[in-house]
Amino acid sequence: QVQLIESGGGLVQAGGSLRLSCAASGGTFSLYHMGWFRQAPGKEREFVASITWSGGSTFYADSVKGRFTISRDNAKNTVYLQMNSLRPEDTAVYYCVGKRGLAGTRATAYDYWGQGTQVTVSS
């Protein structure tokens, strides 16, 4: 069973940066499409970014394009989300997700979810 553990969340001022990490265990990480979703209070969970198993292709929500960067290190079984130019509207719980093979932007496409890490951006 694949386990995903996020870290790196916290409180940051608007315009600041954070890097989230997600450590995977229990599976062959290099075979998994990985991604990040987020959920703000009172809102639906939304797609943020994803990356193919090789790291060769990345996908972003329009709201974070140009500010966030997803990457992975298959040797370390870890996926990252570098978040720059943070805005108060980026405040949410961020979830790491994974699926063997390929996946898209729908939450239901992913088989594995982490517990989430809180990101709070103050204005």
trRosetta pair geometry for C-beta under 8 A, 3 or more apart (Angstrom, degrees):
i j d omega theta_ij theta_ji phi_ij phi_ji
1 26 5.2 -35 84 169 46 146
1 27 7.8 -68 140 -50 15 99
2 24 6.2 -18 -167 -164 100 101
2 25 7.3 153 -153 81 54 40
2 26 4.7 -177 -104 85 33 108
2 27 4.0 -23 -86 -11 100 130
2 32 7.4 110 -126 -86 157 152
2 98 6.1 -101 140 80 152 136
2 111 7.6 84 44 103 129 105
2 112 4.5 -43 88 -104 121 157
3 24 7.1 153 80 -153 51 51
3 25 5.0 -14 57 61 99 90
3 26 5.1 90 5 3 82 133
3 112 7.8 -136 -94 -165 15 124
4 22 5.5 -3 -170 -176 100 108
4 23 7.4 155 -153 77 49 43
4 24 5.5 -16 -100 -99 73 75
4 96 4.6 -150 165 96 131 116
4 97 7.4 -147 29 -93 176 19
4 98 6.2 167 -68 -3 134 117
4 112 5.7 125 -17 144 120 109
4 113 6.7 -116 50 148 131 17
4 114 3.7 -97 108 -68 102 90
5 22 6.9 155 74 -154 39 57
5 23 5.0 -18 60 58 96 93
5 25 7.9 13 1 7 107 105
5 96 7.9 -6 63 43 14 142
5 114 6.0 157 -94 -136 17 116
5 115 7.4 10 -123 17 58 102
6 9 7.1 46 137 -24 113 108
6 20 6.1 -16 -163 -173 103 108
6 21 7.0 149 -155 83 52 49
6 22 5.1 -22 -95 -98 69 81
6 94 6.7 178 -166 98 156 90
6 95 7.2 -124 -38 -135 148 33
6 96 4.9 171 -73 -11 102 114
6 114 4.6 116 -22 134 98 155
6 115 6.9 -139 27 56 100 71
6 116 6.4 -18 39 -159 144 9
6 117 4.1 -130 120 -21 122 115
7 20 7.2 155 81 -157 40 62
7 21 5.1 -15 61 61 89 97
7 22 7.8 170 19 -81 66 38
7 23 7.5 20 5 -4 110 102
7 117 6.4 158 -108 -93 15 150
8 18 6.1 134 154 169 95 97
8 19 5.4 -86 -163 98 143 56
8 20 4.2 178 78 -114 128 41
8 21 5.1 117 -26 9 130 78
8 117 6.5 69 58 139 63 162
9 18 7.0 47 -126 172 35 148
9 20 6.4 29 -61 -103 69 100
9 94 6.4 176 -88 35 116 111
9 117 3.4 -179 -19 150 128 102
9 118 4.9 128 150 66 144 44
9 119 4.8 -112 -142 -66 94 67
10 18 6.4 180 46 -119 93 132
10 118 7.7 88 -69 92 17 80
10 119 7.1 9 44 -119 37 58
10 120 7.3 -85 135 37 32 84
11 120 4.7 -20 -107 73 73 108
11 121 8.0 168 -156 -83 52 26
11 122 6.6 31 -174 -20 97 109
12 16 3.9 -138 171 86 113 137
12 17 7.2 -135 -167 54 156 21
12 18 5.5 -141 -26 -48 150 108
12 86 5.7 67 97 59 125 154
12 119 7.6 -23 20 -165 107 84
12 120 7.4 148 24 84 61 58
12 121 5.7 -24 74 -110 83 69
12 122 7.4 -170 93 19 32 81
13 16 5.0 99 62 -21 67 123
13 121 7.3 59 172 -163 13 68
13 122 5.4 -46 -111 67 56 92
14 86 6.3 -133 -134 97 42 76
14 87 5.9 36 -137 -126 97 39
14 88 5.9 -34 -83 -41 114 78
14 121 5.7 85 -83 167 63 104
14 122 6.6 -108 -24 90 79 45
14 123 5.3 33 -27 -119 134 46
15 85 6.2 -22 -134 -135 45 51
15 86 6.7 -56 21 53 12 67
16 86 5.4 -29 67 35 66 116
16 121 7.5 -172 49 -131 99 92
17 82 7.2 -6 -169 -177 111 80
17 83 6.2 163 -153 91 61 61
17 84 4.7 -10 -104 -106 105 62
17 85 7.7 22 -79 -13 80 37
17 86 6.7 169 -90 -18 31 106
18 83 5.0 -1 59 58 79 111
18 86 6.7 43 7 -58 96 144
18 119 6.3 -172 64 -129 160 113
19 80 6.0 -13 -175 -168 101 109
19 81 7.0 163 -157 81 53 49
19 82 5.0 -15 -108 -105 90 66
19 83 7.1 -178 -86 20 38 73
20 36 7.1 102 84 -114 144 141
20 80 6.7 151 83 -160 58 54
20 81 4.3 2 53 52 107 100
20 83 7.0 46 -6 -11 97 113
20 94 5.8 -90 -100 107 163 148
20 96 7.7 -168 145 -65 121 102
20 117 6.3 165 -132 66 113 139
20 119 7.5 -67 -66 -66 120 125
21 78 5.8 -17 -167 -169 98 117
21 79 7.6 147 -159 80 50 43
21 80 5.6 -21 -102 -103 64 76
22 34 7.2 173 83 -173 137 128
22 36 7.8 -168 -29 -85 141 92
22 78 6.5 150 75 -156 51 64
22 79 4.8 -14 58 60 108 88
22 80 7.5 -165 18 -76 77 32
22 81 7.9 49 -13 -8 106 97
22 96 3.4 134 -119 -113 147 157
22 114 6.0 -125 -137 -42 109 150
23 76 7.8 -77 -120 147 86 88
23 77 6.3 58 -161 107 67 94
23 78 5.3 -25 -98 -99 61 90
24 27 6.8 -57 161 51 115 96
24 29 4.8 134 84 -105 134 111
24 32 7.2 -162 -157 50 168 153
24 34 7.7 -109 -48 -103 141 129
24 77 4.7 -124 63 169 85 98
24 78 7.0 -172 11 -83 81 37
24 79 7.4 49 -24 -3 114 95
24 98 6.5 73 -110 -53 135 160
25 77 6.7 78 -75 144 55 151
27 31 7.4 -106 151 55 102 107
27 32 6.6 74 113 -46 131 129
27 98 7.8 163 64 128 147 145
27 100 7.4 -120 178 -74 139 107
27 112 7.9 -130 1 -48 150 161
28 31 4.6 46 100 7 106 116
28 32 7.5 158 92 -23 61 91
29 32 5.8 -65 -159 26 42 115
29 74 5.9 172 103 -143 108 71
29 77 4.2 -178 -38 -127 161 80
30 53 5.9 76 166 178 51 100
30 54 7.9 46 -170 -89 86 49
30 74 4.4 57 -92 -154 94 130
31 53 5.7 -18 -154 -134 18 140
31 100 5.4 6 126 -141 105 87
31 101 7.4 -2 163 -50 86 44
32 53 6.0 131 60 -105 26 91
32 98 4.5 6 175 -170 135 111
32 99 6.4 143 -155 70 83 27
32 100 5.5 -57 -97 -91 71 49
32 101 7.9 -8 -122 15 40 36
32 112 7.9 -32 -146 37 141 131
33 50 6.3 26 166 175 97 117
33 51 7.2 -180 -160 86 63 44
33 52 5.8 -34 -114 -126 88 43
33 53 5.9 -63 -68 -50 56 74
33 98 6.9 152 80 -155 50 58
33 99 5.1 -18 59 65 99 85
33 100 7.6 103 14 -169 79 5
33 101 6.4 -37 -8 91 111 40
33 102 5.3 91 -49 -131 148 30
33 103 4.4 178 95 18 139 94
34 50 6.6 174 96 -152 40 73
34 51 5.5 -12 65 57 86 91
34 70 7.9 -175 101 177 95 125
34 72 6.1 118 47 -87 140 135
34 79 4.3 -153 135 -71 151 159
34 96 7.1 -16 -170 -172 101 91
34 97 7.0 152 -160 85 53 54
34 98 5.0 -17 -105 -101 72 84
35 47 7.2 -33 167 -148 136 87
35 48 7.3 151 171 60 89 78
35 49 6.2 -171 -151 99 79 48
35 50 3.2 -28 -95 -99 111 88
35 51 6.9 167 -82 14 62 62
35 59 7.9 -27 -112 64 116 103
35 70 7.4 -17 -128 -139 52 159
35 79 8.0 -50 -39 152 13 158
35 96 7.6 153 86 -158 41 50
35 97 4.8 -21 67 64 87 101
35 98 7.4 169 23 -79 69 41
35 103 6.8 -111 -11 90 132 126
35 110 6.8 -115 47 -86 116 139
36 48 4.3 -46 101 66 96 124
36 49 5.2 19 42 51 102 82
36 50 7.3 -164 20 -74 58 57
36 70 6.7 -160 4 -100 114 121
36 79 7.9 -163 -50 125 93 123
36 81 5.0 29 -44 -73 159 146
36 94 5.8 -8 -169 -173 111 101
36 95 6.8 149 -157 77 58 49
36 96 6.1 -31 -99 -101 71 51
36 97 7.0 169 -90 17 20 88
37 45 5.3 31 159 174 128 103
37 46 6.4 164 -161 82 83 32
37 47 5.8 -49 -107 -101 82 38
37 48 5.9 173 -112 0 23 93
37 94 7.4 161 85 -156 41 54
37 95 4.8 -14 63 60 90 104
37 97 5.9 46 -4 -19 104 130
37 107 5.9 56 -104 -103 159 98
37 110 7.9 -145 -24 22 127 153
38 45 7.2 173 89 -152 27 66
38 46 6.0 -23 63 61 75 82
38 48 5.3 70 -8 -54 102 124
38 90 7.8 -37 166 -168 171 62
38 92 3.8 79 171 109 111 144
38 93 6.6 161 -154 79 67 43
38 94 4.8 -27 -98 -100 92 65
38 95 6.9 177 -86 14 36 76
38 119 7.6 -50 -130 38 127 121
39 43 6.5 -176 -163 83 63 84
39 44 7.2 -88 -125 146 92 25
39 45 4.3 -40 -78 -97 107 71
39 46 7.2 143 -87 12 54 69
39 92 5.6 154 70 -170 27 109
39 93 5.3 -16 59 56 86 93
39 95 7.3 31 -1 -12 100 114
39 116 7.8 -47 36 -125 105 139
40 43 4.4 30 66 34 91 127
40 89 7.8 -44 -83 -168 157 58
40 91 6.2 81 -120 97 105 73
40 92 4.2 -73 -70 -96 70 95
40 93 7.9 172 -82 15 31 66
43 46 7.3 -31 140 -20 116 112
43 92 7.8 -65 62 -111 124 114
45 95 7.4 -12 -148 22 122 135
45 107 5.4 64 102 -81 126 151
46 61 6.7 58 149 -102 107 157
47 50 7.3 -45 -163 -26 107 106
47 61 5.4 153 101 -66 82 110
47 105 4.1 -36 -70 -163 172 87
47 106 7.5 -45 -58 -62 125 17
47 107 7.3 -144 -65 -59 81 72
48 60 7.4 -29 156 -145 50 64
48 61 5.6 -68 -133 4 30 121
48 64 5.8 34 -162 6 80 157
48 68 6.7 -58 170 115 103 169
48 81 7.1 26 121 -138 135 144
48 94 7.1 -6 -14 -136 161 98
49 58 6.7 -3 -173 -177 103 98
49 59 6.4 161 -155 86 55 57
49 60 4.9 -7 -104 -105 90 68
49 61 6.9 -95 -59 3 60 79
49 64 6.6 -90 -50 89 105 139
49 68 5.8 -141 -41 118 141 126
49 69 8.0 139 -151 -173 166 12
49 70 4.1 180 135 -37 132 131
49 81 6.4 147 52 -120 132 107
50 58 7.1 172 89 -154 44 57
50 59 4.9 -3 54 54 87 105
50 70 6.8 -87 -138 103 1 172
50 97 7.9 -47 -104 74 103 105
50 103 6.5 -122 -163 86 155 99
50 104 7.8 165 39 -178 160 17
50 105 7.3 -144 -1 -89 131 60
51 55 5.8 5 171 -117 120 53
51 57 7.2 162 -151 89 53 52
51 58 4.9 -15 -101 -104 81 79
51 59 7.6 -163 -71 20 39 73
51 70 4.8 -154 -43 124 115 119
51 71 7.0 122 -91 -115 162 17
51 72 5.5 -179 102 -18 147 117
51 79 6.6 177 43 -140 129 119
52 55 6.7 -123 72 -31 75 12
52 56 5.6 -39 67 51 128 78
52 57 4.5 53 -6 50 125 91
52 58 7.7 -113 4 -67 78 43
52 102 7.1 -14 -123 -113 91 81
53 101 7.9 -49 -42 -135 127 10
54 57 8.0 58 63 10 93 73
55 58 7.8 2 -166 -58 54 94
55 71 6.8 36 -142 -156 116 62
55 72 5.1 -143 -86 51 106 100
55 74 7.4 -120 -27 -30 117 105
58 69 7.8 6 173 -158 164 61
58 70 5.3 166 -144 64 120 103
58 71 7.9 -35 -88 -79 138 51
59 104 8.0 -70 110 -155 171 51
59 105 7.0 -119 136 -72 136 96
60 64 5.5 -125 -173 82 108 93
60 65 4.4 133 109 -86 134 78
60 68 6.5 159 -133 73 121 103
60 70 7.5 -178 -81 0 88 111
61 64 5.2 63 66 20 91 97
61 65 7.0 -141 90 -34 41 84
61 105 7.6 121 -80 -142 82 125
62 65 5.6 -39 -142 3 34 120
63 89 7.8 -103 -175 119 127 122
64 67 5.4 -106 -166 62 60 101
64 68 4.0 -6 167 13 118 124
64 83 7.7 -61 -151 -124 118 89
64 90 7.6 95 -97 -111 101 109
65 68 7.6 -51 -79 42 20 85
67 83 6.9 24 139 -159 92 61
67 84 5.3 -144 -169 72 67 75
67 85 4.6 -102 -132 60 110 109
67 86 7.6 139 170 -74 127 41
68 81 6.1 -11 -169 -174 111 91
68 82 6.6 155 -158 83 55 56
68 83 5.1 -11 -107 -106 89 67
68 84 7.2 -177 -80 26 40 69
69 81 7.5 158 79 -156 44 46
69 82 4.4 -6 56 56 95 108
69 84 7.8 27 0 1 97 106
70 79 6.9 -1 -171 179 94 102
70 80 6.9 161 -153 85 48 58
70 81 5.5 -16 -100 -102 74 72
70 82 7.9 -161 -73 22 26 72
71 79 7.3 172 91 -157 40 61
71 80 5.0 -9 61 57 85 105
71 82 7.2 23 8 -6 109 106
72 78 6.9 172 -153 96 64 49
72 79 4.5 -26 -101 -106 92 75
72 80 7.0 -177 -83 15 39 74
73 76 4.2 21 106 33 117 108
73 77 7.8 -33 93 19 76 21
73 78 5.2 5 53 61 97 93
73 79 7.9 -171 22 -82 61 35
73 80 7.6 45 -6 -15 95 109
74 77 7.1 34 -162 -77 38 42
79 96 6.5 145 68 -145 117 117
81 94 7.1 -136 63 176 155 145
83 86 5.7 55 142 -79 108 101
83 90 6.9 141 -173 179 135 150
83 119 7.4 30 55 -148 168 153
86 90 5.1 -107 -157 51 83 149
86 119 7.8 -129 -143 168 138 120
86 121 4.6 -151 146 -111 114 135
87 90 5.1 112 58 -11 69 99
87 121 6.1 87 100 120 22 156
88 91 5.9 -18 -178 -14 53 115
88 121 5.0 -151 -100 98 36 100
88 122 7.0 19 -100 -154 93 12
88 123 4.7 -17 -60 -61 133 97
89 121 7.8 -36 34 64 31 131
90 119 6.5 -55 133 120 93 126
90 121 5.1 57 63 -5 97 144
91 119 6.3 -153 -129 105 43 74
91 120 5.1 35 -130 -129 104 49
91 121 5.0 -131 -61 28 85 81
92 118 8.0 -152 114 -143 29 55
92 119 6.2 6 57 57 58 96
93 116 4.2 20 169 179 112 131
93 117 6.9 151 -158 69 69 25
93 118 5.5 -38 -101 -93 72 61
93 119 7.6 153 -107 18 22 73
94 116 6.4 146 70 -153 36 72
94 117 5.4 -28 60 62 91 80
94 118 7.8 156 14 -104 78 12
94 119 5.5 40 -17 -7 116 118
95 113 5.6 -12 178 -161 125 96
95 114 5.6 176 -159 58 68 84
95 115 7.9 -154 -121 88 86 16
95 116 4.8 -38 -83 -91 79 81
96 113 7.4 142 81 -157 54 45
96 114 4.0 46 49 -1 94 130
97 103 7.9 -120 125 113 114 162
97 107 7.6 -135 -102 -141 161 66
97 110 3.9 0 174 -176 123 161
97 112 6.5 146 -160 84 54 62
97 113 5.4 -12 -104 -100 80 67
97 114 7.5 -113 -63 5 44 80
98 110 6.4 105 58 -159 21 103
98 111 6.9 -50 95 60 66 81
98 112 4.3 -15 59 63 93 115
99 102 7.5 -21 101 98 114 17
99 103 4.1 100 49 -54 139 132
99 109 6.1 -60 -49 139 165 78
99 110 4.7 -121 -46 -124 108 56
99 111 5.1 116 -110 8 76 90
99 112 7.0 -178 -70 20 49 83
100 111 7.2 -11 8 25 80 140
103 109 4.3 140 -154 135 96 120
103 110 5.7 61 -156 -77 158 73
104 109 5.3 142 42 -37 76 172
105 109 7.7 73 53 20 21 139
106 109 4.6 102 73 -17 89 104
107 110 6.4 -63 -169 28 44 106
110 113 6.7 99 119 -66 119 83
114 117 7.7 -12 120 -20 131 87
